[in-house]
Amino acid sequence: MDQQKVDMFLMSYSKYFEGYQLMAIREKLLKLDDAKMVELQAANLKDPTMILIVSVIGGHFGIDRFLLGDIGLGIAKLLTCGGLGIWTIVDWFIIMGKTREMNMQKIQQVLY
């Protein structure tokens, strides 16, 4: 893939990953063929900021965990009303990192 497409992808999706992961992603993208780029764009990456907003608004119902695909944790959070509020507050601090981690797992499935 050419360098311009890689730079555009990284500019558009840099907030979806941790900063230290961007150079490794860039190296892999430069070696990627154009057919895989379509698959990469269909990876359904989640926006960490949007997940944080959902967590603040509906985190005590487990909606944030359902969006990330953590169905078991979402059900547990729903049944305990967010761990009586404690789990909800803790998630406000870790949910963005968890989202970026899940995005990296999705992109690794395409790149490797």
N, C-alpha and C positions, 0 to 999 in steps of 0.2 A: 504494500500500500504506500502511496506517496506521502511525503512528509506533511504537506498541507492538509490532507484529510485527517491525519493523525492529530495534528495540532488543533484543528477545528473540533474534533471529538473530545480532546482533553479540555479545551476551553469550555465546551458545553457541559461536560460531565465531571469536572474536577471536584465539585463540592459533594459528589456522590461517593468519593473515596477518601481515605486518609492521605495526607500529604506525602508520607514516605512511600506509598504504593504507586504514585504517579509515574516515577521513572521506570519502574519495572513494567508497568502497563504500556508505557510509550515504546519501550524496546520490543515488547511482544507485538504491538500493533504495527510497527514498522516492518516486521517479518510476515505479517498476515496478508493473505490474498484478498481480493475484493469480494469474492463470494462469501467469505466469512464475515465481512463487514455488515452485510444484511442480517445475518444471524445475530451479530453483536448488537445491532440496533433494536432487535426484537427481544432482547434479554429482559425487558420489563424491570428496569432499575427503579428503585424507590428513592424519592427525594427525602433526605434526612430532616430538612426543615419542616416539610409537610407532616412527616410522621411525628415530630415533636409537637406541632400544633394540635394534631389529633390526640396525642397523649395528654396534653394539658386540658383539652376540652372533654374528651371521652375516655381518658385512661382508666378511670375507676370502673368502667364497664369492660375493659380489656380490648377495646377496639384497636388500639395500637398494636397489640400482639397478634390479633387476627390479621391485620394488614401485612404484617411481616411473615405470616405463615406459621407462627407459633400457636397452633390451635389449642394444644394442651394448656399452655400458660394463659392463653386468652380465656379459656373456660374457668381455670382456677381463679384468675383475677376477677372474672365476672361473678363467680359464686361467693367470693370473699369481699366483694365491693372494693377491689384494689388492695386487698390485705389490710382492710380497715383504714385505707388512705395512705399507709406507710409505703406499700409497694408502688403505689401510684407516684408518690413523690420521688422515690428512688429511681423509677423509670424515667422521670424527667431528665435526670442527669446521665443515664446510660443509653437511652433509646437511640440517639443519633449515632453513637459508636456502633451499636448493634446493627443499625440500618446499613452503615458503611461496610461493616463486616459481611453482611449478607449480600450486598452488591458486589463485593470482591469475589465471593464464592460463585456468584452467577457469571461474572465475567471470566473467571478462571475456567469454568466449564466450556466456554466458547474458545478461549485462547489456547488451552492445553490439550 
